[in-house]
Amino acid sequence: MDSAGPQVWDDMSVEVALSVMAAARTGRLVVCDQDSQCTALVTQRELTAVRNSSAYTDRVRLRDVLGVHAPFAAP
């Protein structure tokens, strides 16, 4: 799983996720649910687009933007 990228939880805000991504110097994050199951892979491009949208607020969580993703399968 480490080869896929750092893991974060789906209740994390988009802004915090982008900060984790920057600190890890990566362009993607593995998103896990409350049961520690990997559910999605998000990219910096996707999160930046959400943050730059007119509907964005600091209350937007990763789970709010994951509806378009298929479940993530570990390699």
Secondary structure, DSSP 8 states (H G I E B T S, - for coil): -GGG--EEETTSBHHHHHHHHHHHT-SEEEEE-TTS-EEEEEEHHHHHHHHHSTT--TT-BHHHHGGG-------
